[in-house]
C-alpha cells in the first residue's frame, strides 16, 4: 500500500499544495496545526502512519518535501531510519521523486546524502528565524518599546488572561508537554520566558485540580 504524509503548521493553512501531488492509490495521513518541531512519533497522524508501517500495511511513503517530516535533522533521520526498518520506501516529490531505498532494499546513498544536507539547512534556517525574533524582541525592550506578545511595564494580568493571549502556545504545551521550551518558543514565535511562564501556569492549574 502507498501512503502520503501531509502536514501544515496551523489549522487555517491550506494543504492544497501538498494534496495536488497526491495519487488515487495513496492513503493520506494528514496533520493540521502541528509544528515541524514536534517529533514525528508524537504527531496524531504521524503515530498512525508509523503503526501502519510497523504492521506492514505501508510499503511506500510519499511526501512533497523533507520539511513535512520535520525541522530537526536528528528527528528526520531517525524517522527515515525507522521507516526503513519497517520496509517503507520514501519518495520525495521536490527531489524529482527520489527514492530512499534501492530496488534491492538497501539505502540509496544519494538520498541519504541529500537528506542530511537539506534537513541540516532547514534546521539552521529555523534557528536563524528564532534568533532574529529574539533579537527583535530584545531590541524593542532595550528601547522600552511595546513588544508584540508581551505587555507594557507596570501592567499585570491574571493567569487566565495570559493563557488566552497565547492560544497556539497553550495548545502546543498541552498536547505536547514533553516538547522543549525553545522549540515551542520558536514554533510560536514567542519569547522563551513567556513559554516558561505559560508552562508554570498550566502546571499550577493542573496541581490545583
N, C-alpha and C positions, 0 to 999 in steps of 0.2 A: 504494500500500500504506500502511496505517496502522500506526503503531508506538506502544508505550507504554514510557516510561523509568521504572524503579523503582530507588530507592536507599535503603539503610539503612546507618547508620554502623558497626554492629557485626554480627558473624556470628550472634549469638544474638537479634537483633531480628527481629520478625515483619514480613513485607511485606503482611500481610492488609489493613491499612488502605488500601494502595495497590492491591492486587490486586482488591479488591472492586469497584473502579470500572472495571476492565478490561472490554473488549467482545470477543466472539469473533473479530472481524475485525482485532484489534490484535496485532501481533507484539511480544512482550515483550523488553526489553533490561534486565537486572537486575544491579546492582552491589551485592553484600553485603559488609559490612565495609570500606566506603570512605567516608571522611570527606568532607563537603561542601567542605572546604578544599582537597581535591585537584582541580586543574584538570580540566574535563570531558574534554578530549582526552588526559588521562593515565590515565583510568579504563578498565579492561578492556572493560566493556560500552559505555562512552561512546565509545571508539575504534571499536568495531564499528558502532555506530549512525551515527557520522559517515561511516564508509566506505560504509555502505549508502546514506546520504543523497547522498553525492558521486556514487555510481553510479546515482542516480535511482530507487532501489528503494523510497524512502520519500517520500510526499507530505504526510503528516500525522504529527505527533508529539503524543501526549497525556501530560501529567504531572499528578499530583494537586495539586502546589503548586510554586511557583517555587524553594523551597529544595532540591528534588530536583536541580535543575540546578547549584546551587552556593550558597556562602555569601558569596562575594566579588562585589561589584557589577560590577566590570570583567569578571570571568570570565563571569558570567551574560550580560551584554550582548554580550560577544564571541561566546559560544556561540550566542545568538539570531541575531546578525548573520550568523554563518557558516551556520547552518541556512537562513536566508532566502536567502542567495546560492545555496544548493543547491535552492531552490524548496520548502522544507518549511514548512508552516503549523503553528504551535504552538498547542495547545489546553490551557488550564489549568482543571482541574476546580474548584478552590477559587475561581476567578473567574467562576463560572457558565458555564464553557466558553468564556470569552472567547478569540477567535482573534487571532493575531498579524498575520495578513495579511487584507486586504480581498478581495472577490471578484475584483477586477482584478489582484491580485497585489502591490499596493502595501502598505507597512507600515500597520498600524492604529495611529493616533496615540494613541488611548485606551489600547491595550495597552502601547505604548511608555512612556507617562507612568506608568501604574500599576506596570509592571515596574521602572522606575528607582527609584520611591519605595519600593516594598516590598523590593526587593533591598538598597537602602541601609539600611533599617530592620533587616533580617536581619543584615547585616554589623555594624551598630552594636551589636545585641544580643549577637552572638558576641564582639565585642571587649570589651564590658562584662563578660561572664562570665569571659573570660580575665583581665581586670584584677582582678576580685573574687577569683579563685583566687590570683593573685599576692599580693594584699593579705593574704589569709588565711594564706598560707604565711609571708609576712614577719612578720605579727603573732605567729605561733607561734614563729618564730625569735627575735624580739625578747624573748619571754618564756622563751626557752630550752626550749620545749616540743617534744615529738616531732612531727615533720612527716610525715603520711602520704605515702608515696612517697619519703621521704628516709631518713636514718639518724641516730641519736644521735651527738653529738660524741664523738670519741675512738675510734670504731669504724672498721674498714676492711673492704672486701670486694674479692675479686679480680674481674677483668673478667667472667668467665663468670657469676658470681653477680649482678653488676649488670645484665647483659643479661637474665637470667632474671626479674629483678624487674619489668622493664618490657616485657613481650612485645608489647603493642599498639604502643608507640612504636618498638620494634625492627622490627616488621613494616612500619610506615609508612616508616621510614628506609631499609629495604632495598628495598621495592617502589617508592618514590617519592623517590630520592636528591636530586632537584632541588628538593624542597619546602623552603620557607623554615623556618628553625628556629622562629620564633614561631608559624607555622601548625601545625606538628607539636605544639608545646607546648600550644597552645590546643585542638586536637582531642583530645589525650590527657589534658588537664588535669594536666600535669606542668610543673614549673619549667623555663624555657628553658635554665638552666645544666645541668640534668640531660640535656636533649636534646643539648646540645653534648658532654657527656661520653660519651653513648652513641654519638654520631656519630664521636667521636675513637677510641673503642674499636673500632668497626666498621672504620674506616679502617686502624687498626693491624693488625687481624686480616687484612684484605684484602691489605695490603702484605707480610705475612709468608708468604703462600701461595706 
